[in-house]
Amino acid sequence: MLIVLLILAAVFLGVLAVHGYKQYRLRAQQRMHENEYNVAVTLWEYARIVKGEVDAALRNGRGVLDFSGLAVPHSRGYSLSIEMIGPYFRVYAVPQKYNRSGRLSFLTDSTLSVRASDHAGQQATAEDDEYRGD
C-alpha cells in the first residue's frame, strides 16, 4: 500500500512539474510577444520623429541635423540603433537576448514601414515582411 501511495505521489509531482513548466513557457512567449509589439511601436514613433527632423532640415536648407533631440530611445529587451545615409535613414532593433527577450528583428526607414523577421538576433533587412503585430 505504501508503494502505491509513493507511486501516486511521484506521478502527481511529475504532472505538477510538467504543468508548471508549460505555464512558465507560456508566460515567456507572452513576454516576448509584448516586447516585440512594444519595440515595433517605439521604432515607428522614433522613425516618425527622425523623418520630421530630416524633412525640416531639408526644407530650411540647413542640411545638418541636431542629434540632441534625436537620442535613440530605450526599449525593453531590445537594442536600437540608427543609420543615417544623407536624407535617408534606417532604424534597427535586435533582441538583446535572442529567444529570451524576443525573436524578431525590426527595421524601419524613411518610408515609416516597420519590417520584421526572425534573423536569430541579427539585423532585419529591407526585404523582410511588414510587421502586423499579430
VEXTIPA-67408 format. One record per atom (N, C-alpha, C): residue in one letter; atom name; x, y, z. Coordinates in steps of 0.2 Angstrom, whole numbers. Atoms other than C-alpha are relative to their C-alpha. Example, Ala and Ser with C-alpha at 12.3 -4.5 7.8 and 13.67 -1.06 7.14 Angstrom:
<recs>
residu atome xx yy zz
A N 4 -6 0;
A CA 62 -22 39;
A C 4 6 0;
S N -4 -6 -1;
S CA 68 -5 36;
S C -4 5 3;
</recs>
This chain:
<recs>
residu atome xx yy zz
M N 4 -6 0;
M CA 0 0 0;
M C 4 6 0;
L N -4 -6 0;
L CA 14 12 4;
L C 4 1 -7;
I N -3 -1 7;
I CA 22 9 -13;
I C -5 3 -5;
V N 5 -3 5;
V CA 6 13 -22;
V C -1 7 2;
L N 0 -7 -2;
L CA 5 29 -12;
L C 6 4 -2;
L N -6 -3 2;
L CA 23 33 -16;
L C 0 1 -8;
I N 0 -1 8;
I CA 20 30 -35;
I C -5 5 -2;
L N 5 -6 2;
L CA 4 41 -35;
L C 3 7 2;
A N -2 -7 -2;
A CA 13 55 -26;
A C 6 2 -5;
A N -5 -2 5;
A CA 28 54 -39;
A C -4 2 -6;
V N 4 -2 6;
V CA 15 54 -53;
V C -3 7 0;
F N 3 -7 -1;
F CA 6 69 -46;
F C 6 5 0;
L N -6 -5 0;
L CA 23 78 -43;
L C 2 1 -7;
G N -2 0 7;
G CA 28 74 -61;
G C -5 4 -4;
V N 6 -3 3;
V CA 11 80 -68;
V C 0 8 2;
L N -1 -7 -3;
L CA 13 96 -57;
L C 6 4 -3;
A N -6 -3 2;
A CA 30 99 -63;
A C -1 2 -8;
V N 1 -1 7;
V CA 25 97 -82;
V C -4 6 -1;
H N 4 -5 0;
H CA 11 109 -79;
H C 3 7 1;
G N -4 -6 -1;
G CA 22 122 -71;
G C 5 2 -5;
Y N -4 -1 6;
Y CA 34 121 -85;
Y C -3 3 -6;
K N 4 -3 6;
K CA 21 124 -98;
K C -2 7 2;
Q N 2 -7 -2;
Q CA 15 139 -88;
Q C 5 5 -1;
Y N -6 -4 0;
Y CA 32 146 -87;
Y C 2 2 -8;
R N -2 -1 7;
R CA 35 144 -106;
R C -6 4 -3;
L N 5 -5 3;
L CA 18 152 -110;
L C 1 7 2;
R N -1 -7 -3;
R CA 22 167 -99;
R C 6 3 -4;
A N -6 -2 4;
A CA 39 168 -108;
A C -2 2 -7;
Q N 2 -2 7;
Q CA 31 168 -125;
Q C -4 6 0;
Q N 4 -6 0;
Q CA 18 181 -120;
Q C 5 6 2;
R N -5 -5 -1;
R CA 33 192 -113;
R C 3 2 -6;
M N -3 -2 6;
M CA 42 191 -129;
M C -4 3 -5;
H N 4 -3 4;
H CA 27 195 -139;
H C -2 7 2;
E N 1 -6 -3;
E CA 24 210 -128;
E C 6 5 -2;
N N -6 -4 1;
N CA 42 216 -130;
N C 0 1 -8;
E N 0 -1 7;
E CA 41 213 -149;
E C -5 6 -2;
Y N 5 -5 2;
Y CA 25 224 -151;
Y C 2 7 3;
N N -3 -6 -3;
N CA 32 237 -139;
N C 6 3 -4;
V N -6 -3 4;
V CA 48 239 -149;
V C -2 2 -7;
A N 2 -2 6;
A CA 39 240 -165;
A C -4 7 0;
V N 3 -6 -1;
V CA 28 254 -159;
V C 6 6 2;
T N -6 -5 -1;
T CA 44 263 -152;
T C 4 2 -6;
L N -4 -1 6;
L CA 53 261 -168;
L C -4 4 -5;
W N 4 -4 4;
W CA 39 268 -178;
W C 0 7 2;
E N 0 -7 -2;
E CA 37 283 -167;
E C 7 4 0;
Y N -7 -3 1;
Y CA 56 286 -167;
Y C 1 2 -7;
A N -2 -1 7;
A CA 57 285 -186;
A C -5 6 -2;
R N 4 -5 2;
R CA 42 297 -187;
R C 4 7 2;
I N -4 -6 -3;
I CA 52 310 -176;
I C 6 1 -5;
V N -6 -1 4;
V CA 68 307 -186;
V C -2 3 -7;
K N 2 -2 7;
K CA 59 309 -203;
K C -2 8 1;
G N 2 -7 -1;
G CA 51 326 -196;
G C 6 4 0;
E N -6 -4 0;
E CA 68 332 -192;
E C 4 1 -6;
V N -3 0 6;
V CA 76 327 -208;
V C -4 4 -5;
D N 4 -4 4;
D CA 62 335 -218;
D C 0 7 2;
A N -1 -7 -2;
A CA 63 351 -208;
A C 7 3 -2;
A N -7 -2 2;
A CA 82 352 -211;
A C 1 1 -7;
L N -1 -1 7;
L CA 80 350 -229;
L C -4 6 -2;
R N 4 -5 2;
R CA 66 362 -230;
R C 3 7 2;
N N -4 -6 -3;
N CA 76 375 -220;
N C 6 1 -4;
G N -6 0 4;
G CA 91 372 -231;
G C 6 -1 5;
R N -5 1 -5;
R CA 101 368 -215;
R C 5 -6 -2;
G N -4 6 2;
G CA 107 351 -221;
G C 3 -3 6;
V N -4 3 -6;
V CA 113 347 -203;
V C -6 -1 5;
L N 5 2 -5;
L CA 103 338 -190;
L C 3 1 7;
D N -2 -1 -7;
D CA 103 342 -172;
D C -2 -6 4;
F N 1 7 -3;
F CA 105 325 -164;
F C -1 0 8;
S N 2 -1 -7;
S CA 102 332 -146;
S C -7 -2 1;
G N 7 2 -1;
G CA 84 329 -149;
G C -2 -6 -3;
L N 1 6 3;
L CA 86 313 -158;
L C 3 -6 3;
A N -3 5 -3;
A CA 93 302 -145;
A C -4 -7 -1;
V N 3 7 2;
V CA 90 283 -149;
V C -4 -2 7;
P N 4 2 -6;
P CA 76 278 -137;
P C 2 -7 3;
H N -1 6 -3;
H CA 77 263 -125;
H C -7 -4 -1;
S N 5 4 0;
S CA 66 248 -127;
S C 1 -7 3;
R N -1 6 -4;
R CA 64 233 -115;
R C 2 -6 -4;
G N -2 6 3;
G CA 74 218 -121;
G C 3 1 -7;
Y N -3 -1 6;
Y CA 80 226 -137;
Y C 5 6 0;
S N -5 -5 1;
S CA 95 236 -143;
S C -2 4 -7;
L N 2 -4 6;
L CA 90 250 -155;
L C 6 4 -3;
S N -5 -4 3;
S CA 102 259 -167;
S C -3 4 -7;
I N 2 -4 6;
I CA 101 272 -181;
I C 5 0 -5;
E N -5 -1 6;
E CA 110 273 -198;
E C -2 5 -4;
M N 2 -5 4;
M CA 110 289 -207;
M C 4 0 -7;
I N -4 0 7;
I CA 114 290 -226;
I C -3 6 -4;
G N 3 -6 2;
G CA 111 308 -231;
G C -7 1 2;
P N 7 -1 -3;
P CA 92 311 -230;
P C -3 -6 1;
Y N 3 6 -1;
Y CA 89 293 -229;
Y C 2 -3 6;
F N -2 3 -6;
F CA 89 283 -213;
F C -3 -6 1;
R N 3 7 -2;
R CA 86 266 -206;
R C 1 0 8;
V N 0 1 -7;
V CA 82 262 -188;
V C -1 -8 1;
Y N 0 7 -1;
Y CA 86 244 -182;
Y C -2 -1 8;
A N 1 3 -6;
A CA 80 234 -167;
A C 2 -7 0;
V N -2 8 0;
V CA 88 217 -162;
V C -1 -2 7;
P N 1 2 -7;
P CA 84 207 -147;
P C 7 0 4;
Q N -6 0 -4;
Q CA 97 209 -133;
Q C 2 -8 2;
K N -1 7 -2;
K CA 95 190 -128;
K C -5 -4 -5;
Y N 4 4 5;
Y CA 88 180 -143;
Y C -3 -5 3;
N N 4 5 -2;
N CA 74 169 -139;
N C -2 0 8;
R N 1 -1 -7;
R CA 73 176 -121;
R C -4 7 0;
S N 4 -7 0;
S CA 68 195 -124;
S C -4 1 -6;
G N 4 0 7;
G CA 62 192 -142;
G C 3 -4 -5;
R N -2 3 6;
R CA 64 183 -158;
R C 1 4 -6;
L N 0 -4 6;
L CA 60 196 -171;
L C 5 5 0;
S N -4 -6 1;
S CA 72 209 -178;
S C -4 5 -4;
F N 4 -5 3;
F CA 65 225 -184;
F C 4 5 -4;
L N -3 -5 4;
L CA 69 238 -197;
L C -5 5 -2;
T N 4 -5 4;
T CA 61 255 -202;
T C 4 5 -3;
D N -4 -5 3;
D CA 67 268 -213;
D C -4 6 -2;
S N 4 -6 1;
S CA 61 284 -221;
S C -7 -1 -3;
T N 7 1 2;
T CA 45 276 -228;
T C -4 -1 6;
L N 4 1 -6;
L CA 40 273 -210;
L C -4 -7 0;
S N 3 7 0;
S CA 36 255 -214;
S C 4 -4 5;
V N -4 4 -4;
V CA 41 243 -200;
V C 0 -7 -2;
R N -1 7 3;
R CA 48 227 -206;
R C 3 -5 6;
A N -3 4 -5;
A CA 52 212 -195;
A C 0 -7 -3;
S N -1 7 2;
S CA 58 194 -197;
S C 5 -3 6;
D N -4 3 -5;
D CA 67 181 -186;
D C 7 -1 -4;
H N -6 0 3;
H CA 85 183 -190;
H C 5 -3 5;
A N -4 3 -5;
A CA 92 174 -175;
A C 5 5 4;
G N -3 -5 -3;
G CA 97 190 -167;
G C 4 5 -4;
Q N -4 -4 5;
Q CA 105 198 -182;
Q C -5 6 -3;
Q N 4 -6 2;
Q CA 98 215 -190;
Q C -5 -3 -6;
A N 5 1 5;
A CA 82 214 -201;
A C 3 3 -6;
T N -2 -2 6;
T CA 83 218 -219;
T C -6 4 -3;
A N 5 -3 3;
A CA 73 229 -231;
A C -5 -5 -4;
E N 4 5 3;
E CA 66 213 -239;
E C -4 -4 4;
D N 4 3 -4;
D CA 58 207 -224;
D C -8 2 0;
D N 7 -2 0;
D CA 39 207 -222;
D C -2 5 5;
E N 2 -5 -5;
E CA 30 221 -214;
E C -3 -3 6;
Y N 2 2 -7;
Y CA 26 219 -196;
Y C -7 2 1;
R N 7 -1 -1;
R CA 7 217 -192;
R C -2 0 7;
G N 1 0 -7;
G CA 8 214 -173;
G C -4 -5 2;
D N 4 6 -2;
D CA -2 198 -173;
D C 4 -6 1;
</recs>
